[in-house]
Amino acid sequence: MDFYKNIYYYVNVYIKYMYNFNHLYYFYETARMGSVTGAAKSIGIQQPSLTIQLRRLENELKIPLFRKVGRGIALTAMGESVFSICRRIFEPAHELKLVTETQDHAKPTSLRLGVSSDVERPFMVDLLGDASRSLMEQGQPYMLLKSDTHDVLIQLMKEGVLDAVVSTRADYSPNVDLLGKREMEVGVVTSGNQKKVGDEELLLKQAIWALPTEGSRLREEVNSYFERKKITPIIGFESDVLASVIRAVVDGFGYSVLPLQYIQTEMKRGTIRVIGKKGSTWKHCLWLMSLRPKRSSFAVAALNQVFLRA
């Protein structure tokens, strides 16, 4: 537990004593792309060299950042936390690139999408994969995915940098069109290895919780749920990256309250199980928005169809 609490300390110490940000940037690109091969091509170095630099970073931080998943890689829970910090360091440069370059890609089959940072990434990647297949029928599409806070993304959309935004909050500005609303059932969950013991709902008041950080829409909803249930949560883990919260639950670090749509794979594998009856909590909402004055492009319309039926 202390290791999770001190993750910022380890990264800050490393930054203090290194001469440049190369290692952290290499890690950021690898985590962002989910592939060492893809990151090496993006950075412009050989894959073996990138692998060596990543190992040096892990040795310096003394924490594992990646784990093997089949033939690919995925972030560890601690890796997710480090990635969250690196995003704050390097994403401003990506935002500047967006502002200066994305106007060249404004065509019917382009999709410049902003996704609020409290939306689970794999869920959106699956949606984009389905939408891209529709776009391929109209020619080679250009797709861009930008993650940031709700307010920043809405402003970028109003400036014409983004075509649409998916967020956990609706924007009711006169010039914003609410294209679609996606409702997802929420459940109280725990590790699949956690044995059922008596009335589990009574045990929740003494449970240790892994939760999204304060400020996110889901955390606001969870706090309201705790108030209704008269639960004063003992919080053992918090993260603004939902994937790390999910991983913490899988690893038995604590209970959580999560949209079931985000954990379909874990539920099928039995690594996460739901406590109590379905429909006993609430529905978490996602909103797809674009600018009202503009007629929705083919790409946005294709995304909306996938968004509503997913």
C-alpha positions, 0 to 999 in steps of 0.5 A: 500500500505504501508503495502506491502512495509513494509512486509520485515520490519515486518518479519525482526523485528520478526526474530530479537526478536525470539529465533529460526526459528521454526515458520517461518519454520512451515509457510514455510513448510505449504506454500510449501506443500499447506496443514497443514496436509501434512506439519505436517507429513513432520515436524513430529508434530501433526496438531493441534500443527502446527495450533497453531504455525501458528496462533502465527506467524500471531499474531506476524506479525499482518498480515493474512498469509493464507485464506480458499479456500473450504476445503483447504488453500491458501496464501494471497497476504501478505503471498506470500510475506512472503513466498518469504522471507522464501524461501531464508532462508530455500531453501539452506537446501533443495538444500543441500539435493538434492545434497546428496540424489537425485542420489539414485532416478536416474531411468526411472520413476524418474523426478527431475525437476527444475523450474525457480522461475519466472514460475507460480507454479500452472501452473507447478503443473498441468503439473506435475500432467498430467505427473505423470499419464503417469509415474504411468503406468510404476510403482511408480514414484519418483518426485522432484520439485526444484525452483530457478534462471535460472542459479542455475538450469542449473548448477544443471542439468549439475551436474546431480542433476536435469534431466530437467529444465523449464525456461523462458530463453533458454540456448544455451550451447553446452551440453544443449538440448532444448526439447520444447518451449511453447508460451503463449499469454500475455494480459493486465488485471484488476480486474473483478470488475473494470468497463469498462470506455471509451477507457481503453487503453488510461487510462493505462498511468494513471493506477496503476500497479501490476508487477513481480519484476525487473530481471525476464524475464516477467518483461523485456518483460513488460518493453519493452511493456511499452516503445513501448506504451510510458507508464511510469508506476505507480507501486503500487505492485511488487513481485517475486511470480506471484501468489501474483501479480495475487492475487493483480489484483483480489483484485483490487490493480492494472492493470497488464500484464500477460500470459493468461495461468496463469489466466485461472481460474480467467478469467473463474470466472470473477475475472480478465478480459482482456483489448483490443483485444487478440493477441495485445501484445506478446507471453511469452515463456517457455523452457524445457531443458535437457542435450544433451549427455544423451538420454531423460528418459521416465519421461522427454519424458512424461513431454515434451509431456504434456508440448507441448500440455498443 
